[in-house]
Structure formats: C-alpha cells, structure tokens
Amino acid sequence: MPAVVLIIPIYLLFSNINLIDSYFSLILPDVAITIPLATLMLRGFFDGVSVELEEAATIDGATRLGRLCRIVIPIARPGLVSVAIYTFLVTWEEFIFALNLTNSASIRTLPIAINMFKGEFVIDWGAIMASGAVISLPVILLFVLCNKVFVKGIAEGSVKG
C-alpha cells in the first residue's frame, strides 16, 4: 500500500498518542512496512534449508540453538544479507513519513534536510547535489561490501526447485 494512503491515518493516530516529532514516529511506520516483505523473502530462504541437514545435526548431538547457528543461518546468509540491504534502503530513503511526522530539526532525516535547501524563489542546486552525494555514500559502501552475498541471494531467490 502506498505511503500516501497511510499518512493521514498514521498522523491522526500518532497525534492522539503524542508521538508526533519523536523517533518512534519514524521507526514504527518503517517497521510496519518492511517486516511483511522481509518475512516473505526470508521464508523462501529458510524453506531452502533441507530438513535432513537439521536431522543429521540432531543425531550428532547439536542443540536447537546449535542447529540454528551452525547450519540454518550459514545456509540462509545470502537471504539475510539481501533482506538487510532491502530494509536499510527502504528506511534510508524514506521521505513521506519523515516530512509529515517531524517538526524539529533534531528529529529530521537526511532526505528532509536536503529538501530544506529548496527555498520559495531560489534552489541551491550545488548544496543539494553535494549533500546527495554525501548521503549516498553509506548506501554505496554497504552495497560494495555485500555485493557478492547480495548477488548470490538474489540468484538463489529467483530459482525455484
């Protein structure tokens, strides 16, 4: 569902419980939006872990936590990295909720700060481009560091069977 459809009910709800202009007003909508798709994505990766591997680990004496840490998570690691990158990108570039649910400069996110460079009659394009380049550095760095695992996760998630 688009964020534009959700902003009025969320604003009314947060205004009634005095969450406007707080960190919770930025965190809760992002969590509510990213968890369903992240769950669906991760389900496919965890279904790919064969039951026989877990049964073999149980026969070898592994506990439930041992099976999770030594077998399931390493096999599902590409999916976990893909979901982490997706979640980071969705929350990093979020604009609508941050624009409408924050008032003070201390709570504003970076996309809202870039939007503040636009005046009524003048737009400071140099500052907008420079800040856009600086803001994109963490995303580029994350993708460069996780590129191999991310591509592997996308490739594994696209093939069934």
C-alpha positions in Angstrom: 0.0 0.0 0.0 1.5 3.4 -0.9 2.7 5.6 1.9 0.5 8.5 0.7 -2.6 6.5 1.5 -1.3 5.6 5.0 0.0 9.1 6.1 -3.4 10.6 7.2 -4.4 7.7 9.5 -0.9 7.3 10.9 -0.7 11.1 11.5 -4.1 11.1 13.3 -3.1 8.0 15.4 0.3 9.4 16.3 -1.1 12.8 17.1 -3.7 11.2 19.5 -1.0 9.3 21.4 1.5 12.2 21.3 4.2 10.6 19.1 4.5 13.4 16.5 8.0 14.7 16.4 9.6 11.7 18.1 11.9 8.9 16.9 9.1 6.4 17.4 7.0 8.2 14.8 9.8 7.5 12.3 10.6 3.9 13.4 7.1 2.4 13.7 5.9 3.1 10.2 9.1 1.8 8.7 9.0 -1.4 10.7 5.3 -1.9 9.8 6.1 -1.5 6.1 9.3 -3.6 5.9 8.5 -6.6 8.1 5.9 -8.2 5.9 8.0 -8.3 2.7 11.1 -9.2 4.7 9.2 -12.1 6.3 8.1 -13.4 2.9 11.6 -13.1 1.4 13.2 -14.9 4.4 10.6 -17.6 4.3 11.8 -18.7 0.9 15.4 -18.8 2.1 14.6 -20.8 5.2 12.4 -23.2 3.3 15.5 -23.9 1.2 17.3 -25.4 4.2 16.9 -29.2 4.0 15.4 -30.9 6.9 17.9 -33.8 6.5 20.7 -31.4 7.5 19.0 -30.4 10.7 18.2 -34.1 11.5 21.8 -35.1 10.9 22.9 -32.3 13.3 20.4 -33.5 15.9 21.8 -37.1 15.6 25.3 -35.6 16.0 24.2 -34.0 19.3 23.5 -30.4 18.2 21.0 -28.4 20.3 18.3 -26.3 18.7 20.5 -23.2 19.0 23.5 -25.1 17.7 21.5 -26.2 14.6 20.3 -22.6 14.1 23.8 -21.1 14.4 25.9 -23.8 12.6 23.5 -24.9 9.9 20.5 -22.8 9.2 21.9 -19.3 9.4 25.0 -20.0 7.2 22.8 -21.5 4.5 20.4 -18.6 4.7 23.1 -16.0 4.9 22.6 -14.6 1.3 18.9 -14.2 2.1 19.6 -12.4 5.4 22.0 -10.0 3.7 19.6 -9.3 0.9 16.8 -8.6 3.3 19.1 -6.4 5.4 20.1 -4.4 2.4 16.5 -4.0 1.3 15.4 -2.9 4.7 18.2 -0.4 5.0 17.4 1.1 1.6 13.7 1.4 2.4 14.3 3.2 5.7 17.3 5.3 4.4 15.4 6.8 1.6 12.0 7.2 3.4 10.6 10.7 2.8 6.8 10.9 3.3 6.6 9.9 6.9 9.6 11.9 7.9 8.3 15.0 6.2 4.8 14.8 7.8 5.6 13.3 11.3 8.6 15.6 12.3 8.7 19.2 13.1 12.1 19.9 14.8 15.5 19.9 13.1 16.9 17.4 15.6 14.4 14.6 14.5 14.5 15.3 10.8 16.1 12.7 8.5 18.7 13.5 5.8 16.2 13.5 2.8 14.2 16.1 4.7 17.3 18.2 5.3 18.1 18.1 1.6 14.5 19.2 0.9 15.2 22.3 3.1 17.7 23.6 0.6 14.8 24.5 -1.6 13.5 28.0 -1.0 10.5 29.8 -2.2 12.3 31.5 -5.1 15.8 30.0 -5.2 17.0 26.4 -5.2 20.6 25.8 -4.1 21.5 23.1 -6.6 25.1 22.9 -5.5 24.2 22.2 -1.9 21.5 19.7 -3.0 23.9 17.8 -5.2 26.8 17.8 -2.7 24.6 16.6 0.2 23.0 14.0 -2.1 26.5 12.7 -2.9 27.4 12.5 0.8 24.1 10.8 1.7 24.5 8.2 -1.0 28.0 7.1 0.3 26.7 4.7 3.1 24.4 3.0 0.6 27.2 2.6 -2.0 29.6 1.4 0.7 27.1 -1.2 2.0 26.5 -2.5 -1.5 30.2 -2.7 -2.3 30.9 -4.6 0.9 28.0 -7.0 0.5 27.9 -7.3 -3.3 28.9 -11.0 -3.7 26.5 -12.1 -1.0 23.7 -9.9 -2.3 24.0 -11.2 -5.9 24.1 -14.8 -4.6 21.0 -14.1 -2.5 19.1 -12.6 -5.5 20.2 -15.5 -7.7 19.1 -18.2 -5.2 15.8 -16.4 -4.5 14.9 -16.3 -8.2 15.1 -20.0 -8.9 12.6 -22.5 -7.5 13.2 -26.2 -7.2 
